[in-house]
Amino acid sequence: MTQELIFATGNANKVKEIQAILGNAYSIKSLKHIAQEQAKGAIILKEPFDTLEANAKTKAEQLKEISGQDCFAEDSGLFVNGLNGEPGVFSARYSGENATDSSNIELLLKNLKDKEDKTAYFKTVIHLIKDEQHFTFTGTCEGKIIASPIGENGFGYDPIFIANAIPQRSFAQLTKEEKNTISHRAKATALFAKHLNP
């Protein structure tokens, strides 16, 4: 029987990525599903900390309190070495509260323009609360930032990130299947999936 897990995100792309990796053993529901089921407005989870680990944990705990069900949260960031780790935990809102993927990329490229070190890495932390127990899974993907966006796939900073594992193309030029073999989220989710389906 398919088990339900609630994912502390409103990002449909992230839900699709993780569902594809987990397969049919689990059905992933998003914050939107829970808000509809409980006839609530949009559920806003606070993520006030300066590490991915702390933010993922607090989001999972908030969702557990709201839903009463097994759930997990994920926090991801792009860490650019030439910018002392920016944007990091602020990746989604790097260019302000009304940030878009395009505005974030534009600001990042502007800030990195005169820096020699373009190396960077993506990192994902997944925090699971299942049967009242807490578990954490981490994945990283090393690469570099390129001078201008290339590619139409993916989301976020994908058009300006080239992974060391596939150096010929940006993340946004990879197919979903290719990205799911090397990405930070895929690595963290693989550990997550192995725990759920040992």
N, C-alpha and C positions, 0 to 999 in steps of 0.2 A: 504494500500500500504506500502511495506517495505521501511523504511527510511534508508539512508546511514549515517554512522558516520565514520570519519577517526580516527584511533587510532595511536598515535605517538609512534609506536614501530616497530622494525624489528623482534621481537621475536614471531615466529609462535605459540609457546606454550601458550603465554599470550593471543594471539588473539583467539585461540581455547577455552581457559578457559572462557574468557569474553563472547564470542559468545554463548557458551553453557548455561551460566547463563542468558543472555539477551533474548535468544530465537529467534523467527522468526520476531519479530516486527521491528528489526533493522538489517541491514547488515553491518558488521564491515569490513572496509578496512584498510590495514596496510600501512606503509611508502613505502613498496615495490610496492604496487598497484599504489600509487600516482606517484612514480618515473616512472613507466612504462607508465601510462596515459599521463604524461607530458614529456615523452621521456627525462628524466633526469637521471643522474647517481645516485648513492646511496645518499639518503638524510640524512645528519648528523645533528642532533639536539644537541645544546650545553646544558649541565646541570652543570653549574659552581658553584652552591650554596651548602651550607652545611646542608640544610634541605630538606626532601622529598617534603614538601609543595611548596617551592620556585622552586625546579627543575621541578615538575609536571606543575606548572603554566607557567614557561618560555618555556617548550617544547610545551605546547598547544598553546601558543601565536606565537611561531615560525611556527608551522604547520598551524595555521590559516592564517598567512601572506603568506605562500607558496601556500596553496590550495584555500583560500577564502571560505572554507566550514566549517560547524559545525564539531567540532573535540574534542577529549579529549586525555589527556596524563596521564600516571600513573607512579609513582615512588614507588618502594618498597625496603625494606631493612631488613636485619636481625640484630637485636640489642642484643648483648651478654653482660649481666650485669657484668660478671667477667672480661670483656675486656673494661670496661667503655663505652659500647655502640658500640664498633667496631663489624663488619665492617660498619654498618649503611648505609649512603648514598653511600659508596664506595663498597657495597656488590658485585656488578658485576665485579669490577676490583680490588678486594682486593689484589690479588697477582701480580698486575702489568698490564700494558696496554694490554699484550697478554694473560690475564688470561683466564683459562678454569674453568668449574665447579670443576673438579678434583683438580686443583692447588689451587683454593680458599679454598676448604674443607681441603686440606692438611695443608695449612698455618694456618687456623683457629684452627684446632685440635692441631697443634704444639704450637701455642700461648696460648691455653687454658689448655694445659696439666697439669701445676702445679697450676692452679687456683681452689679454692674450689667451687666457685659459678658458676654453669653450666647453670643457668636459662637464658632464652632468650625469645625474642618475634619477630615475623615478623610484619611489618607494611606496609600497602599500602595506598597511597593517590592518588585519581583520581581527576583531574581537568578538568572540562567540559566547553567548550565555545559553547553555543547554543543560536541562535537568539541574538548574540552580548552580552549575559550575561554570567557571570562567576559563577560556582558552584564548591564546593569541597566536596568530600566524603572520609571518612577515615575508615579503618578496621584494627584490630590487632588480633593476635593469640599468646597466651602465651604458653610457653613450656620449654624445656630444650635441651641441646646439649648432644649427646651420644658419646662414645669414638671412634667408628668406623662406617663407612657408612653401612647402611642396606637398601636393597630394590632397585628395578629397575625402578619404576615409577617416575613421576615428573621430576624436573630439579633443578638446582641451589643447594641450601643447603638442599634440601628435605631429602636426605639419612641420615643426622645426626641430624635432628630435630624431636623431639617427642612432639606433642601437648598435653597439659593437658586434653583436651576434649576426646582424644583417646590415653591413655597412653601406650597401649600394643604394638603399632607399629609406625614406623617412617612415616613421610609424604610420603616417597618413597615406602612404603608398602601399602598405602591406594589406593583404586580405585579412579578414577576421581570423581565419584559421592560422595564418602565419603569425599574427600578433599574439594569438593565444598559446603559441609554443615558447615565446621568449619574454613576454611582458611581465612587469612587476606584479600586476594584478593576477595574471595567470599563475605565477609561481606561488603567491600567497594562497590563491584559491585551490591550487593543487594540494597544498598541505592541509588546507581546510577540508577539501573533499576526501582526502585520505583518512582524516580523523573521523569524518561522518560516515564513510563507507570503508572501514578497515579491511 
